[in-house]
Amino acid sequence: MWIAVLTITVIALLAGLALSFASRKLPADAGELVEQVNNLLPQTQCAQCGYPGCRPYAQAIVDGDAAINLCPPGGDDTVRRLAAKLGRNVLPLAEPYSLARAVAVIDESLCIGCTHCRSACPVDAIVGAHQLMHTIIETECTGCELCIAPCPVDCISMRILA
């Protein structure tokens, strides 16, 4: 009886060690890697990368369908973190985003305070109360342009920062 218990204990111990070794040496599950990449992205859901949100962009990066340098809100820091995580070379931010940064600007004399733009902003860069003038926090704006379409009075435009 003791031999059977000892044999089962040794088998369980060896199986546990083998699984522990395998989990460290084998590549991560693709779904887990996608989640890890997604967690490195800024979660602005701005679609400037060409994908409808950060999760689909993360999936495309892991699948090899997208470069790691397409996220303007994340900037160079995110590119470096993605490169380190995936073992890829650090790339400069993709061309349209590396030359100049665009931000939204509200013509405050036309703003009616409808809050449609504020609701559409994925990074909460628009401040203002209902039926009062709104303004954009320039340092928070990612330039995604998602606030332009919902504005009923067309008081939002984009400005290129030098």
VMD Tcl script that builds the backbone (N, CA, C; Angstrom):
set m [mol new atoms 486]
animate dup $m
set s [atomselect $m all]
$s set {name element resname resid chain x y z} {
  {N N MET 1 A 0.815 -1.187 0.000}
  {CA C MET 1 A 0.000 0.000 0.000}
  {C C MET 1 A 0.865 1.260 0.000}
  {N N TRP 2 A 1.903 1.293 0.789}
  {CA C TRP 2 A 2.782 2.454 0.830}
  {C C TRP 2 A 3.483 2.652 -0.506}
  {N N ILE 3 A 3.773 1.568 -1.157}
  {CA C ILE 3 A 4.448 1.663 -2.465}
  {C C ILE 3 A 3.513 2.341 -3.470}
  {N N ALA 4 A 2.233 2.010 -3.442}
  {CA C ALA 4 A 1.261 2.622 -4.357}
  {C C ALA 4 A 1.135 4.117 -4.086}
  {N N VAL 5 A 1.055 4.492 -2.818}
  {CA C VAL 5 A 0.944 5.914 -2.466}
  {C C VAL 5 A 2.202 6.658 -2.886}
  {N N LEU 6 A 3.366 6.063 -2.634}
  {CA C LEU 6 A 4.636 6.681 -3.017}
  {C C LEU 6 A 4.746 6.814 -4.532}
  {N N THR 7 A 4.318 5.798 -5.263}
  {CA C THR 7 A 4.374 5.824 -6.727}
  {C C THR 7 A 3.470 6.944 -7.275}
  {N N ILE 8 A 2.262 7.041 -6.779}
  {CA C ILE 8 A 1.336 8.086 -7.240}
  {C C ILE 8 A 1.870 9.471 -6.882}
  {N N THR 9 A 2.455 9.615 -5.720}
  {CA C THR 9 A 3.031 10.891 -5.305}
  {C C THR 9 A 4.170 11.298 -6.231}
  {N N VAL 10 A 5.047 10.376 -6.562}
  {CA C VAL 10 A 6.172 10.665 -7.457}
  {C C VAL 10 A 5.666 11.024 -8.850}
  {N N ILE 11 A 4.673 10.305 -9.347}
  {CA C ILE 11 A 4.110 10.603 -10.669}
  {C C ILE 11 A 3.481 11.994 -10.675}
  {N N ALA 12 A 2.741 12.340 -9.643}
  {CA C ALA 12 A 2.113 13.666 -9.559}
  {C C ALA 12 A 3.166 14.763 -9.482}
  {N N LEU 13 A 4.209 14.539 -8.715}
  {CA C LEU 13 A 5.285 15.514 -8.602}
  {C C LEU 13 A 5.984 15.725 -9.945}
  {N N LEU 14 A 6.293 14.639 -10.644}
  {CA C LEU 14 A 6.944 14.752 -11.957}
  {C C LEU 14 A 6.023 15.444 -12.974}
  {N N ALA 15 A 4.744 15.121 -12.942}
  {CA C ALA 15 A 3.803 15.765 -13.862}
  {C C ALA 15 A 3.704 17.258 -13.570}
  {N N GLY 16 A 3.665 17.627 -12.298}
  {CA C GLY 16 A 3.621 19.039 -11.928}
  {C C GLY 16 A 4.860 19.791 -12.376}
  {N N LEU 17 A 6.032 19.182 -12.189}
  {CA C LEU 17 A 7.273 19.814 -12.639}
  {C C LEU 17 A 7.304 19.950 -14.158}
  {N N ALA 18 A 6.834 18.923 -14.866}
  {CA C ALA 18 A 6.811 18.974 -16.334}
  {C C ALA 18 A 5.870 20.079 -16.820}
  {N N LEU 19 A 4.702 20.203 -16.207}
  {CA C LEU 19 A 3.760 21.251 -16.599}
  {C C LEU 19 A 4.303 22.638 -16.280}
  {N N SER 20 A 4.950 22.782 -15.157}
  {CA C SER 20 A 5.547 24.063 -14.788}
  {C C SER 20 A 6.626 24.462 -15.786}
  {N N PHE 21 A 7.467 23.522 -16.156}
  {CA C PHE 21 A 8.531 23.782 -17.128}
  {C C PHE 21 A 7.930 24.148 -18.481}
  {N N ALA 22 A 6.913 23.392 -18.905}
  {CA C ALA 22 A 6.286 23.635 -20.201}
  {C C ALA 22 A 5.623 25.008 -20.253}
  {N N SER 23 A 4.989 25.424 -19.166}
  {CA C SER 23 A 4.309 26.720 -19.176}
  {C C SER 23 A 5.296 27.873 -19.286}
  {N N ARG 24 A 6.512 27.671 -18.828}
  {CA C ARG 24 A 7.524 28.728 -18.923}
  {C C ARG 24 A 8.225 28.739 -20.266}
  {N N LYS 25 A 8.412 27.578 -20.873}
  {CA C LYS 25 A 9.195 27.472 -22.102}
  {C C LYS 25 A 8.373 27.521 -23.380}
  {N N LEU 26 A 7.142 27.052 -23.334}
  {CA C LEU 26 A 6.318 27.042 -24.541}
  {C C LEU 26 A 5.720 28.421 -24.769}
  {N N PRO 27 A 5.422 28.777 -26.024}
  {CA C PRO 27 A 4.828 30.089 -26.283}
  {C C PRO 27 A 3.472 30.222 -25.599}
  {N N ALA 28 A 3.154 31.459 -25.244}
  {CA C ALA 28 A 1.887 31.738 -24.570}
  {C C ALA 28 A 0.721 31.466 -25.504}
  {N N ASP 29 A -0.389 31.168 -24.936}
  {CA C ASP 29 A -1.612 31.005 -25.693}
  {C C ASP 29 A -1.866 32.305 -26.462}
  {N N ALA 30 A -2.282 32.177 -27.725}
  {CA C ALA 30 A -2.486 33.371 -28.551}
  {C C ALA 30 A -3.491 34.326 -27.918}
  {N N GLY 31 A -4.546 33.800 -27.314}
  {CA C GLY 31 A -5.542 34.654 -26.665}
  {C C GLY 31 A -4.953 35.414 -25.496}
  {N N GLU 32 A -4.086 34.747 -24.756}
  {CA C GLU 32 A -3.436 35.404 -23.625}
  {C C GLU 32 A -2.484 36.488 -24.117}
  {N N LEU 33 A -1.766 36.218 -25.196}
  {CA C LEU 33 A -0.846 37.202 -25.757}
  {C C LEU 33 A -1.615 38.412 -26.293}
  {N N VAL 34 A -2.748 38.165 -26.920}
  {CA C VAL 34 A -3.588 39.267 -27.410}
  {C C VAL 34 A -4.016 40.147 -26.239}
  {N N GLU 35 A -4.405 39.542 -25.134}
  {CA C GLU 35 A -4.813 40.321 -23.954}
  {C C GLU 35 A -3.638 41.117 -23.384}
  {N N GLN 36 A -2.456 40.525 -23.380}
  {CA C GLN 36 A -1.280 41.230 -22.880}
  {C C GLN 36 A -0.946 42.428 -23.763}
  {N N VAL 37 A -1.028 42.242 -25.086}
  {CA C VAL 37 A -0.787 43.345 -26.023}
  {C C VAL 37 A -1.874 44.396 -25.854}
  {N N ASN 38 A -3.115 43.974 -25.740}
  {CA C ASN 38 A -4.226 44.900 -25.546}
  {C C ASN 38 A -4.023 45.745 -24.285}
  {N N ASN 39 A -3.508 45.142 -23.229}
  {CA C ASN 39 A -3.263 45.875 -21.988}
  {C C ASN 39 A -2.153 46.917 -22.132}
  {N N LEU 40 A -1.285 46.761 -23.119}
  {CA C LEU 40 A -0.227 47.741 -23.348}
  {C C LEU 40 A -0.727 48.947 -24.145}
  {N N LEU 41 A -1.848 48.787 -24.824}
  {CA C LEU 41 A -2.411 49.873 -25.633}
  {C C LEU 41 A -3.175 50.848 -24.742}
  {N N PRO 42 A -3.347 52.103 -25.174}
  {CA C PRO 42 A -3.930 53.133 -24.297}
  {C C PRO 42 A -5.434 53.033 -24.069}
  {N N GLN 43 A -6.132 52.163 -24.779}
  {CA C GLN 43 A -7.575 51.947 -24.604}
  {C C GLN 43 A -8.414 53.192 -24.898}
  {N N THR 44 A -7.989 53.976 -25.891}
  {CA C THR 44 A -8.780 55.147 -26.274}
  {C C THR 44 A -9.879 54.789 -27.263}
  {N N GLN 45 A -9.780 53.630 -27.914}
  {CA C GLN 45 A -10.779 53.168 -28.887}
  {C C GLN 45 A -11.013 54.215 -29.968}
  {N N CYS 46 A -9.955 54.911 -30.380}
  {CA C CYS 46 A -10.088 56.039 -31.303}
  {C C CYS 46 A -10.094 55.624 -32.766}
  {N N ALA 47 A -9.678 54.425 -33.073}
  {CA C ALA 47 A -9.665 53.876 -34.431}
  {C C ALA 47 A -8.650 54.546 -35.354}
  {N N GLN 48 A -7.707 55.298 -34.826}
  {CA C GLN 48 A -6.709 55.944 -35.675}
  {C C GLN 48 A -5.727 54.943 -36.278}
  {N N CYS 49 A -5.658 53.754 -35.701}
  {CA C CYS 49 A -4.762 52.712 -36.199}
  {C C CYS 49 A -5.353 51.996 -37.411}
  {N N GLY 50 A -6.615 52.244 -37.709}
  {CA C GLY 50 A -7.271 51.561 -38.810}
  {C C GLY 50 A -8.144 50.403 -38.347}
  {N N TYR 51 A -8.186 50.162 -37.059}
  {CA C TYR 51 A -9.021 49.115 -36.477}
  {C C TYR 51 A -10.070 49.773 -35.586}
  {N N PRO 52 A -11.215 49.133 -35.386}
  {CA C PRO 52 A -12.297 49.794 -34.641}
  {C C PRO 52 A -12.031 50.006 -33.154}
  {N N GLY 53 A -10.985 49.430 -32.634}
  {CA C GLY 53 A -10.665 49.605 -31.223}
  {C C GLY 53 A -9.330 48.975 -30.900}
  {N N CYS 54 A -8.937 49.060 -29.652}
  {CA C CYS 54 A -7.634 48.546 -29.229}
  {C C CYS 54 A -7.556 47.021 -29.281}
  {N N ARG 55 A -8.625 46.332 -28.917}
  {CA C ARG 55 A -8.597 44.859 -28.916}
  {C C ARG 55 A -8.414 44.299 -30.321}
  {N N PRO 56 A -9.160 44.768 -31.331}
  {CA C PRO 56 A -8.918 44.267 -32.691}
  {C C PRO 56 A -7.514 44.605 -33.202}
  {N N TYR 57 A -6.997 45.762 -32.819}
  {CA C TYR 57 A -5.635 46.127 -33.205}
  {C C TYR 57 A -4.632 45.181 -32.542}
  {N N ALA 58 A -4.855 44.853 -31.277}
  {CA C ALA 58 A -3.978 43.914 -30.581}
  {C C ALA 58 A -4.003 42.551 -31.270}
  {N N GLN 59 A -5.178 42.102 -31.663}
  {CA C GLN 59 A -5.299 40.824 -32.376}
  {C C GLN 59 A -4.514 40.864 -33.683}
  {N N ALA 60 A -4.621 41.968 -34.416}
  {CA C ALA 60 A -3.905 42.105 -35.693}
  {C C ALA 60 A -2.396 42.127 -35.475}
  {N N ILE 61 A -1.941 42.752 -34.404}
  {CA C ILE 61 A -0.509 42.769 -34.103}
  {C C ILE 61 A -0.016 41.353 -33.834}
  {N N VAL 62 A -0.728 40.619 -33.000}
  {CA C VAL 62 A -0.326 39.252 -32.663}
  {C C VAL 62 A -0.372 38.356 -33.891}
  {N N ASP 63 A -1.372 38.540 -34.741}
  {CA C ASP 63 A -1.490 37.737 -35.961}
  {C C ASP 63 A -0.473 38.119 -37.026}
  {N N GLY 64 A 0.207 39.243 -36.836}
  {CA C GLY 64 A 1.185 39.700 -37.819}
  {C C GLY 64 A 0.572 40.498 -38.950}
  {N N ASP 65 A -0.683 40.910 -38.797}
  {CA C ASP 65 A -1.374 41.668 -39.843}
  {C C ASP 65 A -1.208 43.170 -39.712}
  {N N ALA 66 A -0.661 43.636 -38.587}
  {CA C ALA 66 A -0.508 45.076 -38.359}
  {C C ALA 66 A 0.840 45.346 -37.707}
  {N N ALA 67 A 1.387 46.497 -38.031}
  {CA C ALA 67 A 2.646 46.924 -37.418}
  {C C ALA 67 A 2.377 47.417 -36.001}
  {N N ILE 68 A 3.424 47.498 -35.206}
  {CA C ILE 68 A 3.277 47.919 -33.812}
  {C C ILE 68 A 3.313 49.432 -33.646}
  {N N ASN 69 A 3.442 50.173 -34.732}
  {CA C ASN 69 A 3.637 51.627 -34.645}
  {C C ASN 69 A 2.467 52.444 -35.196}
  {N N LEU 70 A 1.260 51.935 -35.084}
  {CA C LEU 70 A 0.100 52.615 -35.656}
  {C C LEU 70 A -0.781 53.319 -34.632}
  {N N CYS 71 A -0.322 53.456 -33.380}
  {CA C CYS 71 A -1.162 53.995 -32.309}
  {C C CYS 71 A -0.687 55.385 -31.890}
  {N N PRO 72 A -1.265 56.453 -32.483}
  {CA C PRO 72 A -0.848 57.806 -32.109}
  {C C PRO 72 A -1.074 58.145 -30.640}
  {N N PRO 73 A -2.207 57.760 -30.022}
  {CA C PRO 73 A -2.372 58.107 -28.604}
  {C C PRO 73 A -1.311 57.453 -27.718}
  {N N GLY 74 A -0.886 56.258 -28.077}
  {CA C GLY 74 A 0.138 55.573 -27.292}
  {C C GLY 74 A 1.518 56.139 -27.515}
  {N N GLY 75 A 1.764 56.625 -28.718}
  {CA C GLY 75 A 3.038 57.242 -29.047}
  {C C GLY 75 A 4.214 56.281 -29.008}
  {N N ASP 76 A 5.395 56.867 -28.929}
  {CA C ASP 76 A 6.638 56.090 -28.962}
  {C C ASP 76 A 6.777 55.169 -27.758}
  {N N ASP 77 A 6.250 55.561 -26.611}
  {CA C ASP 77 A 6.341 54.713 -25.415}
  {C C ASP 77 A 5.626 53.386 -25.631}
  {N N THR 78 A 4.446 53.439 -26.222}
  {CA C THR 78 A 3.688 52.214 -26.484}
  {C C THR 78 A 4.406 51.355 -27.511}
  {N N VAL 79 A 4.981 51.970 -28.530}
  {CA C VAL 79 A 5.729 51.211 -29.538}
  {C C VAL 79 A 6.891 50.479 -28.871}
  {N N ARG 80 A 7.598 51.161 -27.973}
  {CA C ARG 80 A 8.719 50.513 -27.271}
  {C C ARG 80 A 8.248 49.349 -26.396}
  {N N ARG 81 A 7.145 49.532 -25.685}
  {CA C ARG 81 A 6.628 48.455 -24.833}
  {C C ARG 81 A 6.168 47.255 -25.672}
  {N N LEU 82 A 5.508 47.534 -26.795}
  {CA C LEU 82 A 5.070 46.451 -27.672}
  {C C LEU 82 A 6.258 45.705 -28.259}
  {N N ALA 83 A 7.275 46.439 -28.679}
  {CA C ALA 83 A 8.475 45.811 -29.245}
  {C C ALA 83 A 9.149 44.910 -28.208}
  {N N ALA 84 A 9.246 45.380 -26.983}
  {CA C ALA 84 A 9.865 44.579 -25.921}
  {C C ALA 84 A 9.040 43.329 -25.633}
  {N N LYS 85 A 7.734 43.467 -25.587}
  {CA C LYS 85 A 6.853 42.341 -25.283}
  {C C LYS 85 A 6.898 41.279 -26.367}
  {N N LEU 86 A 6.951 41.724 -27.636}
  {CA C LEU 86 A 6.854 40.798 -28.759}
  {C C LEU 86 A 8.203 40.418 -29.360}
  {N N GLY 87 A 9.272 41.011 -28.831}
  {CA C GLY 87 A 10.596 40.702 -29.365}
  {C C GLY 87 A 10.802 41.240 -30.775}
  {N N ARG 88 A 10.197 42.373 -31.061}
  {CA C ARG 88 A 10.326 42.990 -32.387}
  {C C ARG 88 A 11.185 44.245 -32.284}
  {N N ASN 89 A 11.574 44.754 -33.428}
  {CA C ASN 89 A 12.349 45.990 -33.465}
  {C C ASN 89 A 11.448 47.189 -33.177}
  {N N VAL 90 A 12.009 48.173 -32.489}
  {CA C VAL 90 A 11.290 49.418 -32.232}
  {C C VAL 90 A 11.214 50.193 -33.539}
  {N N LEU 91 A 10.023 50.618 -33.885}
  {CA C LEU 91 A 9.796 51.392 -35.109}
  {C C LEU 91 A 9.377 52.802 -34.738}
  {N N PRO 92 A 9.695 53.773 -35.576}
  {CA C PRO 92 A 9.160 55.115 -35.316}
  {C C PRO 92 A 7.656 55.102 -35.548}
  {N N LEU 93 A 6.963 56.000 -34.896}
  {CA C LEU 93 A 5.525 56.107 -35.064}
  {C C LEU 93 A 5.210 56.286 -36.550}
  {N N ALA 94 A 4.174 55.655 -37.035}
  {CA C ALA 94 A 3.821 55.673 -38.457}
  {C C ALA 94 A 3.725 57.103 -38.990}
  {N N GLU 95 A 4.062 57.291 -40.232}
  {CA C GLU 95 A 4.221 58.598 -40.876}
  {C C GLU 95 A 3.182 59.667 -40.568}
  {N N PRO 96 A 1.881 59.425 -40.798}
  {CA C PRO 96 A 0.963 60.543 -40.587}
  {C C PRO 96 A 0.965 61.060 -39.158}
  {N N TYR 97 A 1.433 60.254 -38.219}
  {CA C TYR 97 A 1.366 60.628 -36.819}
  {C C TYR 97 A 2.681 61.180 -36.289}
  {N N SER 98 A 3.768 60.895 -36.979}
  {CA C SER 98 A 5.061 61.319 -36.457}
  {C C SER 98 A 5.415 62.745 -36.876}
  {N N LEU 99 A 4.809 63.238 -37.937}
  {CA C LEU 99 A 5.175 64.560 -38.438}
  {C C LEU 99 A 4.580 65.688 -37.600}
  {N N ALA 100 A 3.308 65.607 -37.330}
  {CA C ALA 100 A 2.639 66.647 -36.556}
  {C C ALA 100 A 1.454 66.019 -35.843}
  {N N ARG 101 A 1.042 66.641 -34.782}
  {CA C ARG 101 A -0.078 66.129 -34.005}
  {C C ARG 101 A -1.268 67.057 -34.203}
  {N N ALA 102 A -2.424 66.456 -34.475}
  {CA C ALA 102 A -3.648 67.236 -34.654}
  {C C ALA 102 A -4.488 67.157 -33.388}
  {N N VAL 103 A -5.149 68.240 -33.085}
  {CA C VAL 103 A -6.081 68.282 -31.958}
  {C C VAL 103 A -7.373 68.948 -32.416}
  {N N ALA 104 A -8.448 68.584 -31.756}
  {CA C ALA 104 A -9.733 69.201 -32.057}
  {C C ALA 104 A -9.816 70.565 -31.372}
  {N N VAL 105 A -10.536 71.470 -32.017}
  {CA C VAL 105 A -10.737 72.817 -31.475}
  {C C VAL 105 A -12.219 73.143 -31.612}
  {N N ILE 106 A -12.798 73.673 -30.559}
  {CA C ILE 106 A -14.211 74.065 -30.589}
  {C C ILE 106 A -14.301 75.575 -30.758}
  {N N ASP 107 A -15.078 76.003 -31.754}
  {CA C ASP 107 A -15.379 77.422 -31.904}
  {C C ASP 107 A -16.423 77.731 -30.837}
  {N N GLU 108 A -15.972 78.291 -29.747}
  {CA C GLU 108 A -16.822 78.465 -28.574}
  {C C GLU 108 A -17.995 79.414 -28.810}
  {N N SER 109 A -17.871 80.287 -29.814}
  {CA C SER 109 A -18.981 81.203 -30.089}
  {C C SER 109 A -20.149 80.472 -30.758}
  {N N LEU 110 A -19.887 79.301 -31.355}
  {CA C LEU 110 A -20.940 78.525 -32.012}
  {C C LEU 110 A -21.461 77.374 -31.155}
  {N N CYS 111 A -20.736 77.004 -30.129}
  {CA C CYS 111 A -21.090 75.849 -29.301}
  {C C CYS 111 A -22.408 76.089 -28.569}
  {N N ILE 112 A -23.316 75.106 -28.661}
  {CA C ILE 112 A -24.617 75.227 -27.999}
  {C C ILE 112 A -24.697 74.372 -26.724}
  {N N GLY 113 A -23.623 73.668 -26.391}
  {CA C GLY 113 A -23.597 72.881 -25.162}
  {C C GLY 113 A -24.435 71.620 -25.204}
  {N N CYS 114 A -24.517 70.992 -26.359}
  {CA C CYS 114 A -25.374 69.810 -26.495}
  {C C CYS 114 A -24.760 68.551 -25.865}
  {N N THR 115 A -23.496 68.546 -25.609}
  {CA C THR 115 A -22.718 67.433 -25.013}
  {C C THR 115 A -22.539 66.222 -25.931}
  {N N HIS 116 A -22.947 66.314 -27.204}
  {CA C HIS 116 A -22.747 65.175 -28.117}
  {C C HIS 116 A -21.258 64.901 -28.320}
  {N N CYS 117 A -20.476 65.944 -28.442}
  {CA C CYS 117 A -19.034 65.768 -28.639}
  {C C CYS 117 A -18.392 65.163 -27.392}
  {N N ARG 118 A -18.828 65.616 -26.256}
  {CA C ARG 118 A -18.270 65.119 -24.990}
  {C C ARG 118 A -18.546 63.629 -24.831}
  {N N SER 119 A -19.730 63.201 -25.229}
  {CA C SER 119 A -20.084 61.780 -25.146}
  {C C SER 119 A -19.271 60.941 -26.121}
  {N N ALA 120 A -18.899 61.516 -27.249}
  {CA C ALA 120 A -18.158 60.769 -28.271}
  {C C ALA 120 A -16.663 60.684 -27.991}
  {N N CYS 121 A -16.144 61.543 -27.152}
  {CA C CYS 121 A -14.697 61.591 -26.897}
  {C C CYS 121 A -14.255 60.382 -26.078}
  {N N PRO 122 A -13.355 59.547 -26.640}
  {CA C PRO 122 A -12.938 58.339 -25.918}
  {C C PRO 122 A -11.955 58.604 -24.776}
  {N N VAL 123 A -11.388 59.802 -24.725}
  {CA C VAL 123 A -10.382 60.090 -23.692}
  {C C VAL 123 A -10.805 61.210 -22.748}
  {N N ASP 124 A -12.051 61.601 -22.793}
  {CA C ASP 124 A -12.577 62.658 -21.926}
  {C C ASP 124 A -11.771 63.956 -22.016}
  {N N ALA 125 A -11.436 64.337 -23.231}
  {CA C ALA 125 A -10.669 65.563 -23.433}
  {C C ALA 125 A -11.565 66.784 -23.598}
  {N N ILE 126 A -12.875 66.597 -23.561}
  {CA C ILE 126 A -13.811 67.711 -23.733}
  {C C ILE 126 A -14.499 67.984 -22.394}
  {N N VAL 127 A -14.460 69.236 -22.005}
  {CA C VAL 127 A -15.101 69.625 -20.746}
  {C C VAL 127 A -16.179 70.660 -21.030}
  {N N GLY 128 A -17.197 70.627 -20.208}
  {CA C GLY 128 A -18.306 71.571 -20.334}
  {C C GLY 128 A -19.571 70.909 -19.838}
  {N N ALA 129 A -20.529 71.705 -19.497}
  {CA C ALA 129 A -21.791 71.189 -18.969}
  {C C ALA 129 A -22.897 71.366 -20.008}
  {N N HIS 130 A -23.986 70.648 -19.793}
  {CA C HIS 130 A -25.122 70.710 -20.699}
  {C C HIS 130 A -25.622 72.150 -20.844}
  {N N GLN 131 A -25.810 72.587 -22.067}
  {CA C GLN 131 A -26.259 73.914 -22.465}
  {C C GLN 131 A -25.285 75.023 -22.084}
  {N N LEU 132 A -24.045 74.637 -21.889}
  {CA C LEU 132 A -22.978 75.617 -21.667}
  {C C LEU 132 A -21.864 75.329 -22.668}
  {N N MET 133 A -21.034 76.305 -22.874}
  {CA C MET 133 A -19.937 76.175 -23.816}
  {C C MET 133 A -19.003 75.026 -23.415}
  {N N HIS 134 A -18.465 74.321 -24.412}
  {CA C HIS 134 A -17.497 73.254 -24.188}
  {C C HIS 134 A -16.134 73.694 -24.699}
  {N N THR 135 A -15.113 73.072 -24.188}
  {CA C THR 135 A -13.759 73.325 -24.666}
  {C C THR 135 A -12.979 72.021 -24.632}
  {N N ILE 136 A -11.881 71.996 -25.343}
  {CA C ILE 136 A -11.075 70.784 -25.444}
  {C C ILE 136 A -9.770 70.975 -24.687}
  {N N ILE 137 A -9.421 69.988 -23.893}
  {CA C ILE 137 A -8.134 69.991 -23.197}
  {C C ILE 137 A -7.102 69.488 -24.201}
  {N N GLU 138 A -6.331 70.415 -24.718}
  {CA C GLU 138 A -5.404 70.129 -25.810}
  {C C GLU 138 A -4.426 69.006 -25.485}
  {N N THR 139 A -3.940 68.968 -24.271}
  {CA C THR 139 A -2.950 67.948 -23.913}
  {C C THR 139 A -3.558 66.559 -23.822}
  {N N GLU 140 A -4.881 66.462 -23.689}
  {CA C GLU 140 A -5.545 65.161 -23.595}
  {C C GLU 140 A -6.087 64.670 -24.932}
  {N N CYS 141 A -6.292 65.572 -25.875}
  {CA C CYS 141 A -6.877 65.229 -27.168}
  {C C CYS 141 A -5.910 64.370 -27.981}
  {N N THR 142 A -6.423 63.263 -28.527}
  {CA C THR 142 A -5.597 62.369 -29.342}
  {C C THR 142 A -5.735 62.651 -30.834}
  {N N GLY 143 A -6.634 63.546 -31.208}
  {CA C GLY 143 A -6.828 63.873 -32.615}
  {C C GLY 143 A -7.618 62.826 -33.377}
  {N N CYS 144 A -8.429 62.048 -32.691}
  {CA C CYS 144 A -9.149 60.943 -33.330}
  {C C CYS 144 A -10.306 61.396 -34.212}
  {N N GLU 145 A -10.761 62.623 -34.050}
  {CA C GLU 145 A -11.840 63.218 -34.837}
  {C C GLU 145 A -13.215 62.608 -34.566}
  {N N LEU 146 A -13.362 61.800 -33.534}
  {CA C LEU 146 A -14.652 61.189 -33.235}
  {C C LEU 146 A -15.677 62.196 -32.723}
  {N N CYS 147 A -15.226 63.358 -32.320}
  {CA C CYS 147 A -16.140 64.380 -31.802}
  {C C CYS 147 A -16.759 65.226 -32.918}
  {N N ILE 148 A -16.193 65.201 -34.102}
  {CA C ILE 148 A -16.649 66.078 -35.188}
  {C C ILE 148 A -18.031 65.686 -35.706}
  {N N ALA 149 A -18.226 64.423 -36.027}
  {CA C ALA 149 A -19.486 63.975 -36.639}
  {C C ALA 149 A -20.718 64.224 -35.770}
  {N N PRO 150 A -20.682 63.985 -34.457}
  {CA C PRO 150 A -21.913 64.185 -33.679}
  {C C PRO 150 A -22.288 65.640 -33.424}
  {N N CYS 151 A -21.418 66.570 -33.741}
  {CA C CYS 151 A -21.701 67.985 -33.459}
  {C C CYS 151 A -22.767 68.504 -34.425}
  {N N PRO 152 A -23.917 68.942 -33.899}
  {CA C PRO 152 A -25.002 69.391 -34.777}
  {C C PRO 152 A -24.777 70.779 -35.379}
  {N N VAL 153 A -23.850 71.554 -34.847}
  {CA C VAL 153 A -23.638 72.913 -35.357}
  {C C VAL 153 A -22.273 73.079 -36.027}
  {N N ASP 154 A -21.570 72.000 -36.227}
  {CA C ASP 154 A -20.260 72.016 -36.896}
  {C C ASP 154 A -19.303 73.056 -36.316}
  {N N CYS 155 A -19.180 73.059 -35.008}
  {CA C CYS 155 A -18.295 74.045 -34.383}
  {C C CYS 155 A -16.936 73.443 -34.038}
  {N N ILE 156 A -16.696 72.186 -34.432}
  {CA C ILE 156 A -15.421 71.526 -34.105}
  {C C ILE 156 A -14.602 71.364 -35.364}
  {N N SER 157 A -13.342 71.726 -35.291}
  {CA C SER 157 A -12.407 71.545 -36.403}
  {C C SER 157 A -11.105 70.977 -35.848}
  {N N MET 158 A -10.239 70.584 -36.729}
  {CA C MET 158 A -8.942 70.042 -36.330}
  {C C MET 158 A -7.862 71.074 -36.581}
  {N N ARG 159 A -6.897 71.149 -35.676}
  {CA C ARG 159 A -5.761 72.054 -35.820}
  {C C ARG 159 A -4.483 71.249 -35.650}
  {N N ILE 160 A -3.523 71.509 -36.512}
  {CA C ILE 160 A -2.232 70.839 -36.444}
  {C C ILE 160 A -1.334 71.589 -35.473}
  {N N LEU 161 A -0.779 70.864 -34.520}
  {CA C LEU 161 A 0.166 71.472 -33.584}
  {C C LEU 161 A 1.572 71.368 -34.164}
  {N N ALA 162 A 2.356 72.360 -33.945}
  {CA C ALA 162 A 3.739 72.334 -34.463}
  {C C ALA 162 A 4.631 71.582 -33.511}
}
mol reanalyze $m
mol bondsrecalc $m
mol representation Tube
mol addrep $m
